[in-house]
Amino acid sequence: MPRFALLPLAALLFALPAMAQDAVTPPNPPAPKPATVKVTLATTEGPIVLELEKERAPVTTANFLRYVDARRFDGIAFYRAMKLSWGGLIQAGQRDPRKLFPPIAHEPTTQTGLSHTDGTISMARFAPGTATADFSIMIGDMTGLDANPKATGDNTGFAAFGHVVEGMDVVRKIQAAPVSPTEGEGAMKGQMLAAPVKILTARRTP
């Protein structure tokens, strides 16, 4: 065989180590997951475990944890169940004004990057910056509650700050409970649970 016929093969062999090295070069590592903290709501219908976004929604999460650590959520209840064809929400809160901390700054979803998808926990409010101790859990995607800069009027939405990681069956059971046809005011009329579901304790979860 002529000597020059070996040159392409030799060139290929010398190239193999570099090709192999390129093939095993690891990709860039994924970005670390934002820091979270877990809280368990022990209700009369069963436990609901929340994962709160203390890095992406620090103000809202710190406010919720303040109530948890002060045990001011112990004994409150889920009192509202919005029932829509595609989902809805349940709402709970501290109703005793003596146990309320000052309102917090509003953290819109355009700032946190969160969204009102199935299982999201979000703060109830009136005007932006009035949220205290009422919160809701979404059943189904409720992205209409996200901030919408293109909308007119109050377009900052509600402050999502975590999601349910265990106990969505409990959430759906609470939503399915009977409501009073007459109780409630305005848009909330007919959404008040006939028998509110008590939160026995709210505790940080390791």
N, C-alpha and C positions, 0 to 999 in steps of 0.2 A: 504494500500500500504506500503511495507517495507520502512523504513526510508532511507536506503542507495540508494533507487531508485531516491531520490530527488537530490542527490549530483551532478550528471552531469548537471542537469538543473541549479542548483545554481551556479556551476562553470561557466556555459555559461552566466548567468545573470551578474555575477561580471566582466566578460570579455567584455561585451557590451560597457561600457563607454570608455574603451581604444580603442576598434575597431572603435567606432564612432569618437573619437578624431583623430585617424589616418586618417579617411576618409575625414575630413574637413581641414586637414593641407594644407595650400595654397602652391602652387609650387613656385619656385624661380621666382621673377619678371623678365620680359624680359629686355635685355640690352637697355639702352636709345638710341634713334635714333641719329645718328651723326648730329651735328649742320649744318644748311643750311641757305641760304638767297635767296630770290626771286627777280628776275629782269623781267620787262616787256619790250619787244621790240614792239613798236607800228610801224607796217609796213603799207604800202599802201594797202596791201591785208588783214590786220587785225592784232590783237595782238597775240604775242607769249610769254607765261609766262615760265620762266626758274627757276628751283630750283638748286642752285649752292652749291657744297659740300665744304663749307668753313672749315670744320674740316678734311675731308679726303683728300682734294686737296687744302690745304691752299695757296700755292704759286700761282697756276694758278687762283684760284678764286679771290685772292687779286688783281692780275693783271687785270682781267676782270672788277672788281669793280672800279679800279682806272680809267679806261677809261669811265665807266658809270658815276662816280661822277664828272669827269672833262668834261662830256658831249662831249667827243671826238668820241662817236659812233653816235651822232645825225647827220643825213644826210648821213651816209654811206649807202651801199646797198648790198643786196645779188646779187652777180654777176655770180655765178657758180652753175650749177645743174648737178650732175653726175647721170645718169639714168642707172640702172642695172636691170636685170630681177627680182631680189629678193629685190631690194631697191636702195640704193645710198646715196647721201647727197646733201645738199646745203651749200654754203660757202659765207661768208661776211667778210668784214674787212675794216680797215682804210687804205686808199691808199696814203694819204698825208704824206710823210716822216717827215714833220715838226710837225706832231701831234702824232708821235710815242714815246712811252716811251722805255727805254732800254729793251733788251731781258731778258727773265726770265729763271731760272733753270727748267730743264725738270722733270716732275713728271710722271713716267711711271705707267701703270696700275698694274704692279706687286707690286708697292709701295702703291698705293691708294686703291687697291681692287675693282676698278671700271671696267667697260667693255663697249665696243662700241655697245650697244644694241639699239633697236629702240628708237629714241627720245633723244639719248645722245648728249650733246654738247662737243666739243673737240677742242683743239687748233691746228691750222695748223703750220707747221714748215718746215725748211730745215734740217740742222743737229740738233741733240739734243742741247737744250740751245739757240735756235735762235727764239723761238716763241715771237711774239709781240702783234699784234692786229687783226690777221685773225683767224676766227673760223668757224667750220662746225657743222651742225646738221645732225645726222644720220636718214635715213629712212630705216627701216628694220635692222636686226642685221648685223653689220659690224665688227665682232670680229677679223677679219684679221688685223685690225688696232691696236689691243692690243699689248702690249709687248710680245715677244716670246724669252725667253732666249736660247731656243734650236736652233734658227735660226742663220745663219751666217750673218756677216756684221752688218748694223744698225738694231738691233733687239729690240730696246727700244720702238717701237710703238709711238703712239700719246697720248697726255695728255687729257684724259676724265676728266671732272670736274663738271658735272651736267646733268640734263635732262629736257625735256619739260614736264610741268605738265598741260598746257592748250595751245591749238592752233596747234596741230599736223595737223589739217585740213588745216591750213594756210601753214604750212611747205610743205605738199604734193602738195598744189596748186602751190607754188613757184617752186617746182621740176618739175611739169608738164608743166610749161610755155615753150614757144618755145626757142630754142637755135640757135646760129649762127653756120652754118656748117664750117665756115672758121676761126673764131676768136679763140684765145687761142694757147698756145705753148705746144709742147710735149704731155704728157698724157692728158692735159687739153684742147687740140684742140677739138672743137665740143661740149664743155661743157659750154661755155660762154652764159649766158642768152642774148637773143636778146634785151630785155628790162629789165635791172636790176631792182630789187624790192627795193625801198628805205626804210630804217629804219628812221622814222621820229624822234623818241626819244627812249632812253634807260634809264629806271629809276628803282631804287630799289622799290620793291612792299611790302607794309606792310603785 
